[in-house]
Amino acid sequence: MNIEIQSVHFAADKQLRNFIAKKMEKLITIDDSIINADVYLKVDKPESFDNKIVEIKLHSSFGEYFAKKRANSFEESADLVSQALRKQILKHKEK
C-alpha cells in the first residue's frame, strides 16, 4: 500500500510520519483491499486550541473511506481518524 502524507504550510517530522504509517498498517490488516492512503496534516489558526487537523482518504478496490478529525496534537487527531476509518471499514465488511 502506498501512503502519501502531505503537511500543509509546515514540515512533518519523521516520528509523526512513522506514527501515521503504523496507524495505516493496522487498518490494512482489517481490509487488505486498500490500495493507497492520502493523508493531509493541517494547522488551523496556530494560536487556537484544538487546531491540528488530520484528513485521511483511503482508496480501496471497493470504494473510498474518508475521515477528518481535529485535536490538540497530530497524534491525537490521527488516532481519532484511524478509529473513525476502522468503524467505516468494519461496517462495510458486514454488508
MODELLER restraints for C-alpha pairs under 7 A, 6 or more apart:
rsr = mdl.restraints
at = mdl.atoms
rsr.add(forms.Gaussian(group=physical.xy_distance, feature=features.Distance(at['CA:1:A'], at['CA:35:A']), mean=5.27, stdev=0.5))
rsr.add(forms.Gaussian(group=physical.xy_distance, feature=features.Distance(at['CA:1:A'], at['CA:36:A']), mean=5.14, stdev=0.5))
rsr.add(forms.Gaussian(group=physical.xy_distance, feature=features.Distance(at['CA:2:A'], at['CA:35:A']), mean=6.83, stdev=0.5))
rsr.add(forms.Gaussian(group=physical.xy_distance, feature=features.Distance(at['CA:2:A'], at['CA:36:A']), mean=4.60, stdev=0.5))
rsr.add(forms.Gaussian(group=physical.xy_distance, feature=features.Distance(at['CA:2:A'], at['CA:37:A']), mean=6.35, stdev=0.5))
rsr.add(forms.Gaussian(group=physical.xy_distance, feature=features.Distance(at['CA:3:A'], at['CA:36:A']), mean=5.75, stdev=0.5))
rsr.add(forms.Gaussian(group=physical.xy_distance, feature=features.Distance(at['CA:3:A'], at['CA:37:A']), mean=4.82, stdev=0.5))
rsr.add(forms.Gaussian(group=physical.xy_distance, feature=features.Distance(at['CA:3:A'], at['CA:38:A']), mean=6.24, stdev=0.5))
rsr.add(forms.Gaussian(group=physical.xy_distance, feature=features.Distance(at['CA:4:A'], at['CA:37:A']), mean=6.09, stdev=0.5))
rsr.add(forms.Gaussian(group=physical.xy_distance, feature=features.Distance(at['CA:4:A'], at['CA:38:A']), mean=4.96, stdev=0.5))
rsr.add(forms.Gaussian(group=physical.xy_distance, feature=features.Distance(at['CA:4:A'], at['CA:39:A']), mean=5.99, stdev=0.5))
rsr.add(forms.Gaussian(group=physical.xy_distance, feature=features.Distance(at['CA:5:A'], at['CA:38:A']), mean=6.24, stdev=0.5))
rsr.add(forms.Gaussian(group=physical.xy_distance, feature=features.Distance(at['CA:5:A'], at['CA:39:A']), mean=4.66, stdev=0.5))
rsr.add(forms.Gaussian(group=physical.xy_distance, feature=features.Distance(at['CA:5:A'], at['CA:40:A']), mean=6.08, stdev=0.5))
rsr.add(forms.Gaussian(group=physical.xy_distance, feature=features.Distance(at['CA:6:A'], at['CA:39:A']), mean=6.07, stdev=0.5))
rsr.add(forms.Gaussian(group=physical.xy_distance, feature=features.Distance(at['CA:6:A'], at['CA:40:A']), mean=4.97, stdev=0.5))
rsr.add(forms.Gaussian(group=physical.xy_distance, feature=features.Distance(at['CA:6:A'], at['CA:41:A']), mean=6.20, stdev=0.5))
rsr.add(forms.Gaussian(group=physical.xy_distance, feature=features.Distance(at['CA:7:A'], at['CA:40:A']), mean=5.85, stdev=0.5))
rsr.add(forms.Gaussian(group=physical.xy_distance, feature=features.Distance(at['CA:7:A'], at['CA:41:A']), mean=4.59, stdev=0.5))
rsr.add(forms.Gaussian(group=physical.xy_distance, feature=features.Distance(at['CA:7:A'], at['CA:42:A']), mean=6.20, stdev=0.5))
rsr.add(forms.Gaussian(group=physical.xy_distance, feature=features.Distance(at['CA:8:A'], at['CA:41:A']), mean=6.09, stdev=0.5))
rsr.add(forms.Gaussian(group=physical.xy_distance, feature=features.Distance(at['CA:8:A'], at['CA:42:A']), mean=5.30, stdev=0.5))
rsr.add(forms.Gaussian(group=physical.xy_distance, feature=features.Distance(at['CA:20:A'], at['CA:78:A']), mean=6.60, stdev=0.5))
rsr.add(forms.Gaussian(group=physical.xy_distance, feature=features.Distance(at['CA:23:A'], at['CA:82:A']), mean=6.48, stdev=0.5))
rsr.add(forms.Gaussian(group=physical.xy_distance, feature=features.Distance(at['CA:27:A'], at['CA:86:A']), mean=6.43, stdev=0.5))
rsr.add(forms.Gaussian(group=physical.xy_distance, feature=features.Distance(at['CA:28:A'], at['CA:34:A']), mean=6.41, stdev=0.5))
rsr.add(forms.Gaussian(group=physical.xy_distance, feature=features.Distance(at['CA:33:A'], at['CA:60:A']), mean=5.41, stdev=0.5))
rsr.add(forms.Gaussian(group=physical.xy_distance, feature=features.Distance(at['CA:33:A'], at['CA:61:A']), mean=5.60, stdev=0.5))
rsr.add(forms.Gaussian(group=physical.xy_distance, feature=features.Distance(at['CA:34:A'], at['CA:58:A']), mean=6.72, stdev=0.5))
rsr.add(forms.Gaussian(group=physical.xy_distance, feature=features.Distance(at['CA:34:A'], at['CA:59:A']), mean=5.77, stdev=0.5))
rsr.add(forms.Gaussian(group=physical.xy_distance, feature=features.Distance(at['CA:34:A'], at['CA:60:A']), mean=4.03, stdev=0.5))
rsr.add(forms.Gaussian(group=physical.xy_distance, feature=features.Distance(at['CA:34:A'], at['CA:61:A']), mean=6.49, stdev=0.5))
rsr.add(forms.Gaussian(group=physical.xy_distance, feature=features.Distance(at['CA:35:A'], at['CA:59:A']), mean=5.58, stdev=0.5))
rsr.add(forms.Gaussian(group=physical.xy_distance, feature=features.Distance(at['CA:35:A'], at['CA:60:A']), mean=5.29, stdev=0.5))
rsr.add(forms.Gaussian(group=physical.xy_distance, feature=features.Distance(at['CA:35:A'], at['CA:61:A']), mean=6.89, stdev=0.5))
rsr.add(forms.Gaussian(group=physical.xy_distance, feature=features.Distance(at['CA:36:A'], at['CA:58:A']), mean=6.03, stdev=0.5))
rsr.add(forms.Gaussian(group=physical.xy_distance, feature=features.Distance(at['CA:36:A'], at['CA:59:A']), mean=5.37, stdev=0.5))
rsr.add(forms.Gaussian(group=physical.xy_distance, feature=features.Distance(at['CA:37:A'], at['CA:56:A']), mean=6.78, stdev=0.5))
rsr.add(forms.Gaussian(group=physical.xy_distance, feature=features.Distance(at['CA:37:A'], at['CA:57:A']), mean=5.70, stdev=0.5))
rsr.add(forms.Gaussian(group=physical.xy_distance, feature=features.Distance(at['CA:37:A'], at['CA:58:A']), mean=4.51, stdev=0.5))
rsr.add(forms.Gaussian(group=physical.xy_distance, feature=features.Distance(at['CA:37:A'], at['CA:59:A']), mean=6.17, stdev=0.5))
rsr.add(forms.Gaussian(group=physical.xy_distance, feature=features.Distance(at['CA:38:A'], at['CA:56:A']), mean=5.62, stdev=0.5))
rsr.add(forms.Gaussian(group=physical.xy_distance, feature=features.Distance(at['CA:38:A'], at['CA:57:A']), mean=5.16, stdev=0.5))
rsr.add(forms.Gaussian(group=physical.xy_distance, feature=features.Distance(at['CA:38:A'], at['CA:58:A']), mean=6.49, stdev=0.5))
rsr.add(forms.Gaussian(group=physical.xy_distance, feature=features.Distance(at['CA:39:A'], at['CA:55:A']), mean=5.73, stdev=0.5))
rsr.add(forms.Gaussian(group=physical.xy_distance, feature=features.Distance(at['CA:39:A'], at['CA:56:A']), mean=4.54, stdev=0.5))
rsr.add(forms.Gaussian(group=physical.xy_distance, feature=features.Distance(at['CA:39:A'], at['CA:57:A']), mean=6.62, stdev=0.5))
rsr.add(forms.Gaussian(group=physical.xy_distance, feature=features.Distance(at['CA:40:A'], at['CA:54:A']), mean=5.74, stdev=0.5))
rsr.add(forms.Gaussian(group=physical.xy_distance, feature=features.Distance(at['CA:40:A'], at['CA:55:A']), mean=5.05, stdev=0.5))
rsr.add(forms.Gaussian(group=physical.xy_distance, feature=features.Distance(at['CA:40:A'], at['CA:56:A']), mean=6.42, stdev=0.5))
rsr.add(forms.Gaussian(group=physical.xy_distance, feature=features.Distance(at['CA:41:A'], at['CA:53:A']), mean=5.88, stdev=0.5))
rsr.add(forms.Gaussian(group=physical.xy_distance, feature=features.Distance(at['CA:41:A'], at['CA:54:A']), mean=4.86, stdev=0.5))
rsr.add(forms.Gaussian(group=physical.xy_distance, feature=features.Distance(at['CA:41:A'], at['CA:55:A']), mean=6.66, stdev=0.5))
rsr.add(forms.Gaussian(group=physical.xy_distance, feature=features.Distance(at['CA:42:A'], at['CA:52:A']), mean=6.05, stdev=0.5))
rsr.add(forms.Gaussian(group=physical.xy_distance, feature=features.Distance(at['CA:42:A'], at['CA:53:A']), mean=5.05, stdev=0.5))
rsr.add(forms.Gaussian(group=physical.xy_distance, feature=features.Distance(at['CA:42:A'], at['CA:54:A']), mean=6.48, stdev=0.5))
rsr.add(forms.Gaussian(group=physical.xy_distance, feature=features.Distance(at['CA:43:A'], at['CA:51:A']), mean=5.61, stdev=0.5))
rsr.add(forms.Gaussian(group=physical.xy_distance, feature=features.Distance(at['CA:43:A'], at['CA:52:A']), mean=4.91, stdev=0.5))
rsr.add(forms.Gaussian(group=physical.xy_distance, feature=features.Distance(at['CA:43:A'], at['CA:53:A']), mean=6.14, stdev=0.5))
rsr.add(forms.Gaussian(group=physical.xy_distance, feature=features.Distance(at['CA:44:A'], at['CA:51:A']), mean=4.84, stdev=0.5))
rsr.add(forms.Gaussian(group=physical.xy_distance, feature=features.Distance(at['CA:44:A'], at['CA:52:A']), mean=6.42, stdev=0.5))
rsr.add(forms.Gaussian(group=physical.xy_distance, feature=features.Distance(at['CA:45:A'], at['CA:51:A']), mean=6.35, stdev=0.5))
rsr.add(forms.Gaussian(group=physical.xy_distance, feature=features.Distance(at['CA:49:A'], at['CA:72:A']), mean=6.40, stdev=0.5))
rsr.add(forms.Gaussian(group=physical.xy_distance, feature=features.Distance(at['CA:50:A'], at['CA:70:A']), mean=6.10, stdev=0.5))
rsr.add(forms.Gaussian(group=physical.xy_distance, feature=features.Distance(at['CA:50:A'], at['CA:71:A']), mean=4.36, stdev=0.5))
rsr.add(forms.Gaussian(group=physical.xy_distance, feature=features.Distance(at['CA:50:A'], at['CA:72:A']), mean=4.15, stdev=0.5))
rsr.add(forms.Gaussian(group=physical.xy_distance, feature=features.Distance(at['CA:51:A'], at['CA:70:A']), mean=6.48, stdev=0.5))
rsr.add(forms.Gaussian(group=physical.xy_distance, feature=features.Distance(at['CA:51:A'], at['CA:71:A']), mean=6.27, stdev=0.5))
rsr.add(forms.Gaussian(group=physical.xy_distance, feature=features.Distance(at['CA:51:A'], at['CA:72:A']), mean=6.09, stdev=0.5))
rsr.add(forms.Gaussian(group=physical.xy_distance, feature=features.Distance(at['CA:52:A'], at['CA:70:A']), mean=5.48, stdev=0.5))
rsr.add(forms.Gaussian(group=physical.xy_distance, feature=features.Distance(at['CA:52:A'], at['CA:71:A']), mean=5.47, stdev=0.5))
rsr.add(forms.Gaussian(group=physical.xy_distance, feature=features.Distance(at['CA:52:A'], at['CA:72:A']), mean=5.86, stdev=0.5))
rsr.add(forms.Gaussian(group=physical.xy_distance, feature=features.Distance(at['CA:52:A'], at['CA:73:A']), mean=5.67, stdev=0.5))
rsr.add(forms.Gaussian(group=physical.xy_distance, feature=features.Distance(at['CA:52:A'], at['CA:74:A']), mean=5.61, stdev=0.5))
rsr.add(forms.Gaussian(group=physical.xy_distance, feature=features.Distance(at['CA:52:A'], at['CA:77:A']), mean=6.94, stdev=0.5))
rsr.add(forms.Gaussian(group=physical.xy_distance, feature=features.Distance(at['CA:53:A'], at['CA:69:A']), mean=5.78, stdev=0.5))
rsr.add(forms.Gaussian(group=physical.xy_distance, feature=features.Distance(at['CA:53:A'], at['CA:70:A']), mean=4.38, stdev=0.5))
rsr.add(forms.Gaussian(group=physical.xy_distance, feature=features.Distance(at['CA:53:A'], at['CA:71:A']), mean=6.71, stdev=0.5))
rsr.add(forms.Gaussian(group=physical.xy_distance, feature=features.Distance(at['CA:53:A'], at['CA:74:A']), mean=6.92, stdev=0.5))
rsr.add(forms.Gaussian(group=physical.xy_distance, feature=features.Distance(at['CA:53:A'], at['CA:77:A']), mean=6.43, stdev=0.5))
rsr.add(forms.Gaussian(group=physical.xy_distance, feature=features.Distance(at['CA:54:A'], at['CA:68:A']), mean=5.74, stdev=0.5))
rsr.add(forms.Gaussian(group=physical.xy_distance, feature=features.Distance(at['CA:54:A'], at['CA:69:A']), mean=5.63, stdev=0.5))
rsr.add(forms.Gaussian(group=physical.xy_distance, feature=features.Distance(at['CA:54:A'], at['CA:70:A']), mean=6.46, stdev=0.5))
rsr.add(forms.Gaussian(group=physical.xy_distance, feature=features.Distance(at['CA:54:A'], at['CA:74:A']), mean=6.82, stdev=0.5))
rsr.add(forms.Gaussian(group=physical.xy_distance, feature=features.Distance(at['CA:54:A'], at['CA:77:A']), mean=5.77, stdev=0.5))
rsr.add(forms.Gaussian(group=physical.xy_distance, feature=features.Distance(at['CA:54:A'], at['CA:78:A']), mean=6.00, stdev=0.5))
rsr.add(forms.Gaussian(group=physical.xy_distance, feature=features.Distance(at['CA:55:A'], at['CA:67:A']), mean=5.84, stdev=0.5))
rsr.add(forms.Gaussian(group=physical.xy_distance, feature=features.Distance(at['CA:55:A'], at['CA:68:A']), mean=4.28, stdev=0.5))
rsr.add(forms.Gaussian(group=physical.xy_distance, feature=features.Distance(at['CA:55:A'], at['CA:69:A']), mean=6.64, stdev=0.5))
rsr.add(forms.Gaussian(group=physical.xy_distance, feature=features.Distance(at['CA:56:A'], at['CA:66:A']), mean=5.75, stdev=0.5))
rsr.add(forms.Gaussian(group=physical.xy_distance, feature=features.Distance(at['CA:56:A'], at['CA:67:A']), mean=5.60, stdev=0.5))
rsr.add(forms.Gaussian(group=physical.xy_distance, feature=features.Distance(at['CA:56:A'], at['CA:68:A']), mean=6.50, stdev=0.5))
rsr.add(forms.Gaussian(group=physical.xy_distance, feature=features.Distance(at['CA:57:A'], at['CA:64:A']), mean=6.86, stdev=0.5))
rsr.add(forms.Gaussian(group=physical.xy_distance, feature=features.Distance(at['CA:57:A'], at['CA:65:A']), mean=5.68, stdev=0.5))
rsr.add(forms.Gaussian(group=physical.xy_distance, feature=features.Distance(at['CA:57:A'], at['CA:66:A']), mean=4.46, stdev=0.5))
rsr.add(forms.Gaussian(group=physical.xy_distance, feature=features.Distance(at['CA:57:A'], at['CA:67:A']), mean=6.75, stdev=0.5))
rsr.add(forms.Gaussian(group=physical.xy_distance, feature=features.Distance(at['CA:58:A'], at['CA:64:A']), mean=5.56, stdev=0.5))
rsr.add(forms.Gaussian(group=physical.xy_distance, feature=features.Distance(at['CA:58:A'], at['CA:65:A']), mean=5.04, stdev=0.5))
rsr.add(forms.Gaussian(group=physical.xy_distance, feature=features.Distance(at['CA:58:A'], at['CA:66:A']), mean=6.36, stdev=0.5))
rsr.add(forms.Gaussian(group=physical.xy_distance, feature=features.Distance(at['CA:59:A'], at['CA:65:A']), mean=6.72, stdev=0.5))
rsr.add(forms.Gaussian(group=physical.xy_distance, feature=features.Distance(at['CA:65:A'], at['CA:85:A']), mean=6.65, stdev=0.5))
rsr.add(forms.Gaussian(group=physical.xy_distance, feature=features.Distance(at['CA:65:A'], at['CA:88:A']), mean=6.99, stdev=0.5))
rsr.add(forms.Gaussian(group=physical.xy_distance, feature=features.Distance(at['CA:66:A'], at['CA:85:A']), mean=6.85, stdev=0.5))
rsr.add(forms.Gaussian(group=physical.xy_distance, feature=features.Distance(at['CA:67:A'], at['CA:81:A']), mean=5.70, stdev=0.5))
rsr.add(forms.Gaussian(group=physical.xy_distance, feature=features.Distance(at['CA:67:A'], at['CA:84:A']), mean=6.47, stdev=0.5))
rsr.add(forms.Gaussian(group=physical.xy_distance, feature=features.Distance(at['CA:67:A'], at['CA:85:A']), mean=6.29, stdev=0.5))
rsr.add(forms.Gaussian(group=physical.xy_distance, feature=features.Distance(at['CA:68:A'], at['CA:81:A']), mean=6.13, stdev=0.5))
rsr.add(forms.Gaussian(group=physical.xy_distance, feature=features.Distance(at['CA:69:A'], at['CA:77:A']), mean=5.57, stdev=0.5))
rsr.add(forms.Gaussian(group=physical.xy_distance, feature=features.Distance(at['CA:69:A'], at['CA:80:A']), mean=6.45, stdev=0.5))
rsr.add(forms.Gaussian(group=physical.xy_distance, feature=features.Distance(at['CA:69:A'], at['CA:81:A']), mean=5.75, stdev=0.5))
rsr.add(forms.Gaussian(group=physical.xy_distance, feature=features.Distance(at['CA:70:A'], at['CA:77:A']), mean=5.42, stdev=0.5))
rsr.add(forms.Gaussian(group=physical.xy_distance, feature=features.Distance(at['CA:71:A'], at['CA:77:A']), mean=5.11, stdev=0.5))
